Amino acid sequence: MQSMQQTILIVDDEPANLRVLKEILKGNYRLVFAKSGADALRVVDQQRPNLILLDIMMPDMTGFEVCQQLKQNPEFAAIPVIFVTALSEEQDEAQGFAIGGVDYITKPVSPAVVEARVRTHLSLVQADELRATRLQVIQRLGRAAEFKDNETGMHVMRMSHFSKVLAIAYGFSEHQADMLLHAAPMHDIGKIGIPDSIMLKPGKLTDEEFAVMKTHPQIGADILGDEDSGLISLAKKVALTHHERWDGSGYPKGLKADEIPIEGRIVALADVFDALTSRRPYKEPWPIDETLDYLREQKGKHFEPKLVDLFEENIDEILAIRARFKDE
């Protein structure tokens, strides 16, 4: 279907070059054209192409200048720009990459090279969009859980960032710590499945009610399912294990020490610290000193001792996060 085709903008001041690229690409994409830099910027604004093939040597405005203007505009900065040029000096390529171009195709162009480069960069854009969409879905699911709870969106922001700080301190790579940052908001997604009569009860829960509440980690794991996405499976692990305790007295499975995934151990500590130091309808916030005393007292009981030590070592960064994501 025409409407589903991806749009490519081809920019060149030589009509013959536009015709060559049109012949190569016309069967698979929706093509739009521009013969100058100013014209290209206008077309980008109107058509929002998925990719741009951009000549460098043009009168009035070079391709480099067009690319720079596009990259300075947040609306267009993510559109990949492939330079199509007779320039092949190394410094020209370096300049193109430095200002945000993703690739070079040299003239005279090879149809196979043009097709392959265009296909590759469009698939990379689609992969980025898919990752971003998946992350947004996870974040919105995390917010859905908050609507069932007395907690605020800022709680989820704070404890997620605390978790990242702890993960880095524990030895995670930046990428692994970022994954945990994005998975942590899912820790209480299972509360969606807990009746409002229990979730919103202002007083202490009865033993029967607390037994129902204790099912929320398993409900969360069931909601997240057996998705093979790294982020979803990590969120499932966190949802299922963030109420386990180092000494084996937690739930739902009574896991002990290293049986609890490290991500669950980290989120447990981050979650409890923020819950204790935050105001809730049923309690005032604990002072930081008292909360740290409690964490120390729970070393080897609720929490892994090493994590409590790392938390204290990074308390300045933790408190800076608290200040940045204050409740309204």
C-alpha positions in Angstrom: 0.0 0.0 0.0 1.3 3.4 -0.9 0.4 5.0 2.5 2.5 2.4 4.3 5.6 3.0 2.1 8.5 4.8 3.8 9.3 8.2 2.3 12.8 9.1 1.1 13.8 12.7 0.3 16.4 12.9 -2.5 18.2 16.3 -2.7 20.5 17.2 -5.6 20.8 20.3 -7.8 21.5 18.2 -10.9 18.3 16.7 -12.5 20.2 13.9 -14.0 21.4 12.7 -10.5 17.8 12.9 -9.2 16.7 10.7 -12.2 19.3 8.0 -11.5 18.3 7.7 -7.8 14.6 7.8 -8.7 15.1 4.8 -11.1 17.0 2.8 -8.4 14.5 3.4 -5.6 11.1 4.1 -7.2 9.6 0.6 -6.8 10.0 0.2 -3.0 9.6 3.7 -1.5 7.6 6.9 -1.8 10.1 9.4 -3.2 10.1 13.2 -2.8 12.7 15.5 -4.4 14.4 18.9 -3.7 16.9 20.7 -5.9 18.4 23.0 -3.3 19.2 23.2 0.4 16.4 25.7 1.2 13.9 23.5 -0.9 15.0 20.4 1.1 14.3 22.1 4.5 10.9 23.1 3.2 10.1 19.5 2.0 11.3 18.0 5.3 9.0 20.3 7.2 6.0 19.3 5.0 6.7 15.6 4.3 8.6 14.3 7.3 10.6 11.8 5.3 12.0 8.6 6.9 15.4 9.1 5.3 17.3 11.7 3.3 19.8 11.2 0.5 21.7 14.5 0.4 24.1 15.9 -2.2 26.9 17.9 -0.7 28.1 20.3 -3.4 25.1 22.6 -4.1 25.0 26.3 -4.7 23.7 28.7 -2.0 23.6 26.0 0.8 25.8 22.9 0.9 24.6 19.5 2.1 26.7 19.9 5.2 24.8 23.1 6.1 21.4 21.4 5.4 22.4 18.5 7.7 23.5 20.9 10.5 20.2 22.8 10.4 18.2 19.5 10.5 20.2 18.2 13.4 19.7 21.4 15.4 15.9 20.9 15.2 14.6 18.3 17.7 11.7 17.5 15.3 14.0 16.4 12.5 17.3 15.4 14.3 16.5 11.7 14.2 16.0 11.5 10.4 19.0 9.7 9.0 21.0 11.6 6.4 23.1 9.7 3.9 25.4 12.0 1.9 25.6 11.2 -1.9 28.7 12.9 -3.2 31.6 12.9 -5.6 33.7 14.1 -2.6 35.8 11.2 -1.3 38.5 12.9 0.7 38.8 11.5 4.2 38.3 14.9 5.9 35.1 15.4 4.0 33.8 12.1 5.3 34.9 12.9 8.8 33.1 16.3 8.6 29.9 14.6 7.4 29.9 12.1 10.3 30.8 14.8 12.8 27.7 16.9 11.9 25.4 13.8 12.1 25.4 12.1 8.8 25.0 8.3 9.1 26.7 7.2 5.8 28.3 8.1 2.5 27.5 6.9 -1.0 30.0 8.1 -3.7 29.1 9.1 -7.2 28.8 7.6 -9.7 26.4 5.5 -7.6 26.0 1.8 -7.7 22.4 0.7 -7.6 23.2 -2.3 -5.3 25.1 0.0 -2.8 22.2 2.6 -2.8 19.6 -0.1 -2.2 21.6 -1.8 0.6 22.5 1.4 2.4 19.0 2.7 2.3 17.5 -0.6 3.5 20.0 -0.9 6.3 19.4 2.6 7.7 15.7 2.4 7.4 15.7 -0.9 9.4 17.9 0.7 12.1 15.3 3.5 12.4 12.5 1.0 12.7 14.5 -0.9 15.4 15.0 2.3 17.4 11.3 3.2 17.1 10.4 -0.3 18.3 12.7 0.0 21.3 11.3 3.4 22.2 7.7 2.2 21.8 8.4 -0.8 24.0 9.9 1.4 26.7 7.0 3.8 26.6 4.5 0.9 27.0 6.5 -0.4 30.0 6.5 3.1 31.6 2.8 3.5 31.1 2.1 0.1 32.6 4.2 1.2 35.6 2.0 4.3 35.9 -1.1 2.2 35.7 0.0 0.4 38.8 0.3 3.7 40.6 -3.4 4.5 40.0 -4.2 1.5 42.2 -1.9 2.7 45.0 -1.4 5.5 47.4 2.1 6.0 45.9 3.0 8.8 43.5 4.7 8.8 40.1 7.7 10.4 41.7 8.1 7.4 44.0 8.6 5.2 40.9 11.0 7.8 39.4 13.1 8.0 42.6 13.3 4.3 43.3 14.2 3.6 39.7 17.1 6.0 39.8 18.2 4.8 43.2 18.3 1.3 41.7 20.6 2.5 38.9 23.0 4.1 41.3 23.1 0.9 43.3 23.5 -1.2 40.2 26.5 0.8 39.0 28.1 0.7 42.5 27.6 -3.1 42.5 29.5 -3.5 39.2 26.8 -3.4 36.5 27.8 -1.8 33.1 26.1 1.4 32.2 23.8 -0.5 29.8 22.8 -3.1 32.4 22.1 -0.3 34.9 20.0 1.6 32.4 18.0 -1.6 31.7 17.3 -1.9 35.5 16.3 1.8 35.6 13.7 1.1 32.9 12.5 -2.2 34.4 12.2 -1.0 38.0 9.0 1.0 37.4 7.3 -2.4 36.8 8.0 -3.7 40.3 4.4 -3.3 41.5 2.5 -3.9 38.3 0.8 -6.9 39.9 -1.2 -4.5 42.2 -3.5 -3.9 39.2 -4.9 -7.4 40.1 -5.5 -6.6 43.8 -9.1 -5.6 44.8 -9.6 -1.9 45.6 -11.1 -2.8 49.0 -7.6 -4.0 50.0 -5.4 -1.6 47.9 -7.2 1.5 49.2 -7.9 0.4 52.7 -6.7 3.2 55.0 -6.1 1.0 58.1 -4.0 -2.2 58.8 -4.8 -5.2 56.6 -6.2 -8.4 58.2 -4.2 -11.6 57.8 -6.5 -12.7 55.0 -6.2 -9.3 53.2 -2.4 -9.4 53.5 -2.4 -12.9 52.1 -4.2 -11.5 49.0 -1.8 -8.5 48.8 1.1 -11.0 48.9 0.0 -12.4 45.5 0.9 -9.2 43.7 4.4 -10.2 42.7 3.1 -13.4 41.0 0.3 -11.4 39.4 2.9 -9.0 38.1 5.0 -11.8 36.7 1.9 -13.3 35.0 1.0 -9.9 33.4 4.5 -9.5 32.0 4.5 -13.1 30.7 7.3 -15.0 29.0 8.3 -12.2 26.6 11.8 -12.8 25.3 12.6 -9.1 25.2 15.5 -8.4 27.6 13.7 -5.5 29.2 10.3 -7.3 29.7 12.0 -10.4 31.2 14.0 -8.2 33.5 10.9 -6.4 34.6 9.2 -9.8 35.3 12.2 -10.8 37.4 12.0 -7.6 39.4 8.2 -7.8 39.8 8.5 -11.4 41.1 11.4 -11.0 43.5 11.4 -7.5 45.0 9.6 -8.7 48.2 12.0 -11.6 48.8 14.4 -11.0 51.8 18.0 -11.9 52.2 17.2 -14.2 55.2 14.5 -16.1 53.3 11.6 -14.6 55.2 10.1 -12.8 52.2 7.5 -13.7 49.6 6.2 -15.2 47.3 8.8 -18.0 47.2 10.9 -17.5 50.4 14.1 -17.2 48.4 17.3 -16.7 50.4 20.5 -14.7 49.8 21.9 -15.4 46.3 18.8 -17.3 45.3 17.2 -13.9 44.9 18.3 -12.3 41.6 20.6 -9.3 42.2 18.1 -7.0 40.4 15.3 -8.0 42.9 17.7 -7.4 45.8 18.6 -3.9 44.5 15.0 -2.9 43.8 13.9 -4.1 47.3 16.3 -1.8 49.0 15.6 1.2 46.7 11.8 0.7 47.1 11.9 0.4 50.9 14.2 3.5 51.4 11.9 5.6 49.3 8.7 4.3 50.9 10.1 5.0 54.4 11.3 8.6 53.6 8.1 9.6 51.7 4.8 10.9 53.1 1.9 8.6 52.7 -1.8 9.1 53.7 -1.2 6.7 56.6 2.3 8.0 57.8 4.8 10.9 58.0 8.1 10.6 56.2 11.0 9.1 58.3 14.1 11.3 58.8 17.1 10.1 56.7 19.2 9.3 59.7 16.5 7.0 61.2 16.0 5.3 57.8 19.7 4.6 57.4 19.7 3.2 61.0 16.9 0.9 59.9 18.7 -0.2 56.8 21.8 -1.0 58.9 19.7 -2.9 61.3 18.2 -4.9 58.4 21.6 -5.9 57.0 21.6 -9.7 56.6 17.9 -9.8 57.4 15.8 -8.0 54.7 18.8 -6.7 52.7 22.0 -8.0 51.3 24.7 -6.5 53.6 26.9 -5.4 50.7 24.0 -3.4 49.1 23.4 -1.5 52.4 27.1 -0.5 52.5 27.0 0.6 48.9 23.8 2.6 49.5 25.5 4.5 52.4 28.6 5.1 50.3 26.4 6.7 47.6 24.0 8.5 49.9 24.9 12.0 48.5 23.8 10.9 45.0 20.7 9.2 46.4 19.7 12.4 48.2 20.3 14.5 45.1 17.9 12.2 43.2 15.3 12.6 46.1 15.6 16.4 45.7 15.3 16.3 41.9 12.1 14.1 41.9 10.2 15.7 44.8 6.5 14.9 45.3 4.2 17.6 44.1 
